[in-house]
Amino acid sequence: MKFESNTVGNFENPQDEEIEKAFFDKDSINLSGNIFCIGNENFYLQSISGENKKNYTLEYHKKNHTKKAKDNVNLQQALNFFIKANRGDFSWTKSLNWISIKKRNFIIANIYYIFIAIILIFFILINLEKIFK
C-alpha cells in the first residue's frame, strides 16, 4: 500500500500514525484542497479536503468500478476510512451512499466538438474550392 498527500509527502506501507499526521498537519489543516490518496495496483481511495476540517470528498476505485461518495464526510470520518483501507478493511464502503462513475466513450463525450469540427472542415473545403476556381 502507498499513501500520498500534499501535506507531508508519500509513504510506502504507511503506519496509521503517518496517515494521521498527514490529515492533522499543522501547516495545512485549515486549508481547503489538501489531497490524500492511498492504494495499490488493485485499489485506491482518494480525498480532497474542504474548508475548516469538513467537507472531504471521497472517491474509490476497486476492480472495474469507480465510485464517488454522494455526500461529503468530515475529517475524522475521512481519516478513519483511510486507516481502515490501509489495514485492508473495506467495511467503510458500506457506511456511505456511493454514485458510480462510468467511463465515457471519447466520441460520445465529445460529440458536440466533433460535429463542430466536421462542419468547419466542410466549410473550409467549400471555400477553398471557390478560391482556386
Backbone as a printed PyTorch tensor [residue, N CA C, xyz], in Angstrom:
tensor([[[  0.8570,  -1.1690,   0.0000],
         [  0.0000,   0.0000,   0.0000],
         [  0.9060,   1.2350,   0.0000]],

        [[  0.4750,   2.2590,  -0.7220],
         [  1.2090,   3.5160,  -0.7750],
         [  0.2430,   4.6470,  -0.4060]],

        [[  0.7280,   5.5610,   0.4170],
         [ -0.0510,   6.7250,   0.8230],
         [  0.6270,   7.9710,   0.2680]],

        [[ -0.1690,   8.8410,  -0.3560],
         [  0.3680,  10.0880,  -0.9070],
         [ -0.4720,  11.2510,  -0.3990]],

        [[  0.2070,  12.3480,  -0.0960],
         [ -0.5010,  13.5570,   0.3310],
         [  0.3020,  14.7810,  -0.0750]],

        [[ -0.3820,  15.8900,  -0.2260],
         [  0.3380,  17.1270,  -0.4970],
         [  0.7400,  17.8130,   0.8030]],

        [[  0.3870,  17.2320,   1.9400],
         [  0.7050,  17.8640,   3.2190],
         [  2.0670,  17.4100,   3.7480]],

        [[  2.2860,  16.1120,   3.8780],
         [  3.5500,  15.6200,   4.4450],
         [  4.3040,  14.6780,   3.5080]],

        [[  3.8150,  14.4820,   2.3040],
         [  4.5530,  13.6570,   1.3520],
         [  3.9880,  12.2610,   1.2000]],

        [[  4.8380,  11.3360,   0.7720],
         [  4.4220,   9.9850,   0.4110],
         [  5.0770,   8.9450,   1.3140]],

        [[  4.3510,   7.8400,   1.5310],
         [  4.8600,   6.7510,   2.3540],
         [  4.5500,   5.4140,   1.6950]],

        [[  5.5420,   4.5560,   1.6110],
         [  5.3150,   3.1650,   1.2080],
         [  4.9570,   2.3930,   2.4710]],

        [[  3.9310,   1.5760,   2.4010],
         [  3.4690,   0.7900,   3.5500],
         [  3.3390,   1.6640,   4.8020]],

        [[  2.4570,   2.6450,   4.7580],
         [  2.3620,   3.6160,   5.8600],
         [  1.8340,   3.0090,   7.1470]],

        [[  2.2490,   3.5990,   8.2280],
         [  1.6990,   3.2920,   9.5450],
         [  0.5020,   4.2100,   9.7630]],

        [[ -0.4270,   3.7990,  10.6300],
         [ -1.6060,   4.6220,  10.9040],
         [ -1.2100,   6.0340,  11.3480]],

        [[ -0.1330,   6.1330,  12.1430],
         [  0.3100,   7.4180,  12.6630],
         [  0.7590,   8.3580,  11.5310]],

        [[  1.3370,   7.8060,  10.4750],
         [  1.7780,   8.6320,   9.3460],
         [  0.5820,   9.1930,   8.5800]],

        [[ -0.4530,   8.3830,   8.4370],
         [ -1.6780,   8.8470,   7.7770],
         [ -2.3280,   9.9380,   8.6230]],

        [[ -2.4030,   9.7020,   9.9210],
         [ -2.9960,  10.6870,  10.8340],
         [ -2.2020,  11.9970,  10.8030]],

        [[ -0.8970,  11.9060,  10.7610],
         [ -0.0510,  13.1000,  10.7000],
         [ -0.3610,  13.9190,   9.4500]],

        [[ -0.6010,  13.2470,   8.3310],
         [ -0.9240,  13.9530,   7.0860],
         [ -2.2450,  14.7040,   7.2060]],

        [[ -3.2430,  14.0650,   7.8200],
         [ -4.5540,  14.7040,   7.9510],
         [ -4.5450,  15.8560,   8.9550]],

        [[ -3.6820,  15.7680,   9.9660],
         [ -3.6440,  16.7920,  11.0090],
         [ -2.4020,  17.6790,  10.9200]],

        [[ -1.7930,  17.7660,   9.7470],
         [ -0.6160,  18.6050,   9.5610],
         [ -0.9320,  20.0360,   9.9610]],

        [[ -0.1600,  20.5830,  10.8900],
         [ -0.4680,  21.9080,  11.4530],
         [ -0.3750,  23.0430,  10.4440]],

        [[  0.4190,  22.8640,   9.4060],
         [  0.5720,  23.9340,   8.4170],
         [ -0.5410,  23.9640,   7.3810]],

        [[ -1.3040,  22.8850,   7.2790],
         [ -2.3160,  22.8600,   6.2120],
         [ -3.6930,  22.3820,   6.6610]],

        [[ -3.8760,  22.1070,   7.9310],
         [ -5.1450,  21.5360,   8.3870],
         [ -6.3350,  22.4530,   8.1170]],

        [[ -6.1440,  23.7520,   8.1620],
         [ -7.2640,  24.6670,   7.9420],
         [ -7.4010,  25.1250,   6.4980]],

        [[ -6.5750,  24.5780,   5.6210],
         [ -6.6550,  24.9260,   4.2010],
         [ -7.5720,  23.9490,   3.4800]],

        [[ -8.2420,  24.4200,   2.4580],
         [ -9.0280,  23.5060,   1.6390],
         [ -8.1680,  23.0690,   0.4550]],

        [[ -8.5170,  21.9530,  -0.1370],
         [ -7.8030,  21.4640,  -1.3080],
         [ -6.6550,  20.5270,  -1.0130]],

        [[ -6.5080,  20.0830,   0.2420],
         [ -5.4820,  19.0860,   0.5360],
         [ -5.8790,  17.7680,  -0.1100]],

        [[ -4.9140,  17.0880,  -0.6930],
         [ -5.1860,  15.8590,  -1.4380],
         [ -4.5510,  14.6770,  -0.7210]],

        [[ -5.3350,  13.6190,  -0.5690],
         [ -4.8660,  12.3920,   0.0680],
         [ -5.2350,  11.2140,  -0.8290]],

        [[ -4.3330,  10.2530,  -0.9440],
         [ -4.6070,   9.0700,  -1.7520],
         [ -3.8930,   7.8810,  -1.1350]],

        [[ -4.5790,   6.7580,  -1.0700],
         [ -3.9640,   5.5210,  -0.5920],
         [ -4.3760,   4.4150,  -1.5470]],

        [[ -3.4560,   3.5170,  -1.8320],
         [ -3.8310,   2.4400,  -2.7300],
         [ -2.6790,   1.5650,  -3.1630]],

        [[ -3.0280,   0.6510,  -4.0400],
         [ -2.0610,  -0.2410,  -4.6750],
         [ -2.5460,  -0.4980,  -6.0980]],

        [[ -2.0330,  -1.5390,  -6.7320],
         [ -2.4020,  -1.7820,  -8.1300],
         [ -3.8600,  -2.2150,  -8.3030]],

        [[ -4.5420,  -2.6300,  -7.2530],
         [ -5.9200,  -3.1150,  -7.3580],
         [ -6.9700,  -2.1790,  -6.7630]],

        [[ -6.5360,  -1.1590,  -6.0700],
         [ -7.4700,  -0.3370,  -5.3090],
         [ -6.8630,   1.0500,  -5.0550]],

        [[ -7.7150,   2.0740,  -5.0200],
         [ -7.2800,   3.3610,  -4.4700],
         [ -8.4650,   4.0630,  -3.8180]],

        [[ -8.1470,   4.8690,  -2.8440],
         [ -9.0990,   5.7610,  -2.1850],
         [ -8.4590,   7.1340,  -2.2160]],

        [[ -9.2090,   8.1310,  -2.6680],
         [ -8.6650,   9.4890,  -2.6760],
         [ -9.6660,  10.4560,  -2.0830]],

        [[ -9.1270,  11.5620,  -1.5640],
         [ -9.9660,  12.5700,  -0.9280],
         [ -9.3540,  13.9440,  -1.1360]],

        [[-10.2200,  14.9340,  -1.2370],
         [ -9.7940,  16.3300,  -1.2740],
         [-10.5300,  17.0310,  -0.1360]],

        [[ -9.7630,  17.7650,   0.6730],
         [-10.3660,  18.3960,   1.8490],
         [-11.1280,  19.6550,   1.4780]],

        [[-12.1600,  19.8940,   2.2620],
         [-12.9230,  21.1320,   2.1360],
         [-12.4340,  22.1290,   3.1630]],

        [[-13.2650,  23.0760,   3.4750],
         [-12.8760,  24.1150,   4.4200],
         [-13.1320,  23.6900,   5.8560]],

        [[-12.2750,  24.1760,   6.7560],
         [-12.4430,  24.0150,   8.2090],
         [-12.6220,  22.5710,   8.6520]],

        [[-11.8110,  21.6810,   8.1440],
         [-11.7780,  20.2740,   8.5760],
         [-13.0780,  19.5250,   8.2920]],

        [[-13.8270,  19.9580,   7.2960],
         [-15.0430,  19.2350,   6.9350],
         [-15.1870,  19.2300,   5.4250]],

        [[-16.2250,  18.5990,   4.9460],
         [-16.4970,  18.5370,   3.5110],
         [-15.3910,  17.8530,   2.7080]],

        [[-14.9540,  16.7050,   3.1680],
         [-13.9750,  15.9190,   2.4250],
         [-14.7170,  15.1010,   1.3770]],

        [[-14.3040,  15.2250,   0.1300],
         [-14.8720,  14.3870,  -0.9220],
         [-14.1430,  13.0550,  -0.9050]],

        [[-14.8340,  12.0010,  -1.2700],
         [-14.2180,  10.6740,  -1.3170],
         [-14.5270,  10.0100,  -2.6460]],

        [[-13.5410,   9.3250,  -3.1700],
         [-13.7150,   8.5280,  -4.3820],
         [-12.8510,   7.2900,  -4.2250]],

        [[-13.3870,   6.1340,  -4.6270],
         [-12.5450,   4.9460,  -4.5910],
         [-12.7210,   4.1300,  -5.8590]],

        [[-11.6910,   3.3920,  -6.1620],
         [-11.6850,   2.5150,  -7.3310],
         [-11.2540,   1.1310,  -6.8510]],

        [[-12.0460,   0.1420,  -7.1980],
         [-11.7230,  -1.2370,  -6.8490],
         [-12.2210,  -2.1290,  -7.9690]],

        [[-11.3550,  -2.9880,  -8.4240],
         [-11.6400,  -3.8660,  -9.5690],
         [-12.0070,  -3.0190, -10.7760]],

        [[-13.2080,  -3.1710, -11.2960],
         [-13.5830,  -2.4490, -12.5110],
         [-14.5910,  -1.3360, -12.2670]],

        [[-14.6690,  -0.8420, -11.0570],
         [-15.6270,   0.2330, -10.8210],
         [-15.0090,   1.3660,  -9.9920]],

        [[-15.4590,   2.5700, -10.2970],
         [-15.0570,   3.7580,  -9.5600],
         [-16.3190,   4.3870,  -8.9980]],

        [[-16.2540,   4.7630,  -7.7320],
         [-17.4280,   5.3530,  -7.0820],
         [-17.0300,   6.5960,  -6.3070]],

        [[-17.9780,   7.5290,  -6.2560],
         [-17.8060,   8.7700,  -5.5200],
         [-18.8680,   8.8110,  -4.4380]],

        [[-18.4730,   9.2390,  -3.2420],
         [-19.4390,   9.3540,  -2.1520],
         [-20.4780,  10.4120,  -2.5030]],

        [[-21.7340,  10.0640,  -2.2890],
         [-22.8250,  11.0020,  -2.5860],
         [-22.7200,  12.2520,  -1.7240]],

        [[-22.3390,  12.0700,  -0.4680],
         [-22.2030,  13.1860,   0.4700],
         [-20.7580,  13.2930,   0.9370]],

        [[-20.3440,  14.4920,   1.2870],
         [-19.0160,  14.7000,   1.8390],
         [-18.9730,  14.1930,   3.2720]],

        [[-17.7640,  13.9630,   3.7760],
         [-17.5750,  13.4930,   5.1470],
         [-16.6890,  14.4900,   5.8850]],

        [[-16.6480,  14.3600,   7.2130],
         [-15.7840,  15.2510,   7.9830],
         [-14.3740,  14.6550,   8.0810]],

        [[-13.4750,  15.4110,   8.6720],
         [-12.0710,  14.9940,   8.7630],
         [-11.9230,  13.6470,   9.4510]],

        [[-12.5750,  13.4590,  10.5790],
         [-12.4160,  12.2170,  11.3450],
         [-12.9160,  11.0050,  10.5540]],

        [[-14.0350,  11.1590,   9.8590],
         [-14.5420,  10.0560,   9.0370],
         [-13.5570,   9.7220,   7.9190]],

        [[-13.0600,  10.7480,   7.2260],
         [-12.1030,  10.5200,   6.1350],
         [-10.8640,   9.8090,   6.6660]],

        [[-10.3300,  10.2770,   7.7790],
         [ -9.1580,   9.6450,   8.3840],
         [ -9.4390,   8.1890,   8.7180]],

        [[-10.5890,   7.9120,   9.3270],
         [-10.9400,   6.5290,   9.6830],
         [-11.0190,   5.6380,   8.4410]],

        [[-11.5870,   6.1450,   7.3560],
         [-11.6880,   5.3580,   6.1270],
         [-10.3020,   5.0550,   5.5570]],

        [[ -9.4090,   6.0270,   5.6030],
         [ -8.0480,   5.8060,   5.0990],
         [ -7.3020,   4.7820,   5.9500]],

        [[ -7.4540,   4.8640,   7.2590],
         [ -6.7860,   3.8940,   8.1420],
         [ -7.3460,   2.4950,   7.9100]],

        [[ -8.6620,   2.3690,   7.7870],
         [ -9.2550,   1.0570,   7.5030],
         [ -8.7830,   0.5210,   6.1550]],

        [[ -8.7540,   1.3770,   5.1440],
         [ -8.2820,   0.9390,   3.8170],
         [ -6.8330,   0.4760,   3.9050]],

        [[ -6.0250,   1.1790,   4.6740],
         [ -4.6230,   0.8030,   4.8470],
         [ -4.4890,  -0.5750,   5.4890]],

        [[ -5.4310,  -0.9250,   6.3320],
         [ -5.4210,  -2.2320,   7.0150],
         [ -6.0840,  -3.3260,   6.1800]],

        [[ -6.6270,  -2.9620,   5.0070],
         [ -7.2980,  -3.9450,   4.1590],
         [ -8.7440,  -4.1720,   4.5410]],

        [[ -9.2980,  -3.3070,   5.3810],
         [-10.6910,  -3.3970,   5.8250],
         [-11.5350,  -2.4710,   4.9470]],

        [[-12.4170,  -3.0540,   4.1350],
         [-13.2350,  -2.2560,   3.2290],
         [-14.6830,  -2.1310,   3.7040]],

        [[-14.9210,  -2.3940,   4.9700],
         [-16.2780,  -2.2800,   5.5180],
         [-16.8020,  -0.8490,   5.4280]],

        [[-15.9160,   0.1210,   5.4060],
         [-16.3090,   1.5280,   5.3360],
         [-17.0910,   1.8260,   4.0570]],

        [[-16.8900,   1.0310,   3.0140],
         [-17.6150,   1.2880,   1.7580],
         [-19.1170,   1.0830,   1.9290]],

        [[-19.5040,   0.3250,   2.9430],
         [-20.9310,   0.0690,   3.1870],
         [-21.5800,   1.1630,   4.0370]],

        [[-20.7720,   2.0550,   4.5960],
         [-21.3230,   3.0710,   5.5020],
         [-21.7260,   4.3640,   4.7970]],

        [[-21.5000,   4.4390,   3.4860],
         [-21.8500,   5.6450,   2.7270],
         [-22.6710,   5.2810,   1.5040]],

        [[-23.3920,   6.2590,   0.9900],
         [-24.0660,   6.0960,  -0.2990],
         [-23.0810,   6.5150,  -1.3770]],

        [[-22.9780,   5.6880,  -2.4180],
         [-21.9900,   5.9220,  -3.4710],
         [-22.6760,   6.1080,  -4.8150]],

        [[-22.0500,   6.9150,  -5.6540],
         [-22.5110,   7.1230,  -7.0270],
         [-21.4590,   6.5230,  -7.9450]],

        [[-21.8840,   5.6440,  -8.8410],
         [-20.9340,   5.0500,  -9.7900],
         [-20.4890,   6.0920, -10.7970]],

        [[-19.2070,   6.0840, -11.0750],
         [-18.6440,   6.9540, -12.0970],
         [-18.3350,   6.0650, -13.2890]],

        [[-19.0280,   6.3120, -14.3680],
         [-18.8620,   5.4830, -15.5500],
         [-17.8620,   6.1140, -16.5010]],

        [[-17.0470,   5.2690, -17.0920],
         [-16.1330,   5.7520, -18.1150],
         [-16.9560,   6.1520, -19.3250]],

        [[-16.6340,   7.2950, -19.8800],
         [-17.3690,   7.7760, -21.0410],
         [-16.5420,   7.5270, -22.2890]],

        [[-17.2000,   7.0880, -23.3030],
         [-16.5660,   6.9040, -24.5920],
         [-16.1270,   8.2680, -25.1050]],

        [[-14.9030,   8.3640, -25.6290],
         [-14.3700,   9.6390, -26.0910],
         [-15.2690,  10.2850, -27.1280]],

        [[-15.7310,   9.5160, -28.0830],
         [-16.5640,  10.0630, -29.1580],
         [-17.8820,  10.5780, -28.6050]],

        [[-18.5230,   9.8030, -27.7520],
         [-19.8040,  10.2240, -27.1740],
         [-19.6080,  11.4510, -26.2810]],

        [[-18.5490,  11.4650, -25.4890],
         [-18.3050,  12.5860, -24.5850],
         [-18.0020,  13.8720, -25.3340]],

        [[-17.4900,  13.7580, -26.5250],
         [-17.0790,  14.9370, -27.2760],
         [-17.8330,  15.1020, -28.5940]],

        [[-19.0030,  14.5260, -28.7120],
         [-19.7590,  14.5400, -29.9660],
         [-20.0330,  15.9680, -30.4500]],

        [[-20.3340,  16.8710, -29.5450],
         [-20.6090,  18.2560, -29.9320],
         [-19.3960,  18.8550, -30.6410]],

        [[-18.2170,  18.6850, -30.0380],
         [-16.9920,  19.2490, -30.6230],
         [-16.6230,  18.5620, -31.9380]],

        [[-16.8540,  17.2820, -32.0250],
         [-16.5890,  16.5600, -33.2680],
         [-17.5120,  17.0720, -34.3640]],

        [[-18.7690,  17.2720, -34.0440],
         [-19.7400,  17.7850, -35.0100],
         [-19.3230,  19.1720, -35.5130]],

        [[-18.9420,  20.0620, -34.6010],
         [-18.4970,  21.4110, -34.9760],
         [-17.2510,  21.3300, -35.8600]],

        [[-16.3260,  20.4530, -35.5140],
         [-15.0970,  20.3100, -36.3090],
         [-15.4180,  19.8440, -37.7250]],

        [[-16.3410,  18.9110, -37.8580],
         [-16.7310,  18.4220, -39.1890],
         [-17.3560,  19.5510, -40.0030]],

        [[-18.2220,  20.3370, -39.3990],
         [-18.8450,  21.4660, -40.0930],
         [-17.7810,  22.4760, -40.5340]],

        [[-16.8270,  22.7820, -39.6510],
         [-15.7670,  23.7240, -40.0080],
         [-14.9090,  23.2020, -41.1580]],

        [[-14.5630,  21.9410, -41.1280],
         [-13.7750,  21.3530, -42.2150],
         [-14.5480,  21.4210, -43.5220]],

        [[-15.8210,  21.0820, -43.4610],
         [-16.6670,  21.1480, -44.6530],
         [-16.7100,  22.5790, -45.1920]],

        [[-16.8920,  23.5610, -44.3100],
         [-16.9420,  24.9690, -44.6980],
         [-15.6200,  25.4070, -45.3420]],

        [[-14.5170,  25.0040, -44.7670],
         [-13.1970,  25.3480, -45.3110],
         [-13.0090,  24.7390, -46.6900]],

        [[-13.3900,  23.4840, -46.8520],
         [-13.2350,  22.8230, -48.1470],
         [-14.0740,  23.5060, -49.2290]],

        [[-15.2950,  23.9080, -48.8950],
         [-16.1560,  24.6070, -49.8670],
         [-15.5150,  25.9360, -50.2600]],

        [[-14.9980,  26.6730, -49.3020],
         [-14.3800,  27.9700, -49.5850],
         [-13.0580,  27.8260, -50.3240]],

        [[-12.3190,  26.7830, -50.0690],
         [-11.0730,  26.5470, -50.8080],
         [-11.3720,  26.3050, -52.2900]],

        [[-12.4420,  25.5730, -52.5380],
         [-12.8230,  25.2940, -53.9170],
         [-13.1660,  26.6100, -54.6390]],

        [[-13.8640,  27.5210, -53.9620],
         [-14.2350,  28.8070, -54.5630],
         [-13.0010,  29.6720, -54.7960]],

        [[-12.0290,  29.6240, -53.9010],
         [-10.8200,  30.4340, -54.0190],
         [ -9.9900,  30.0070, -55.2240]],

        [[ -9.8660,  28.7250, -55.4520],
         [ -8.9980,  28.2190, -56.5080],
         [ -9.7030,  28.0540, -57.8620]],

        [[-10.9320,  28.4780, -58.0010],
         [-11.6220,  28.4070, -59.2900],
         [-11.1810,  29.4890, -60.2030]]])
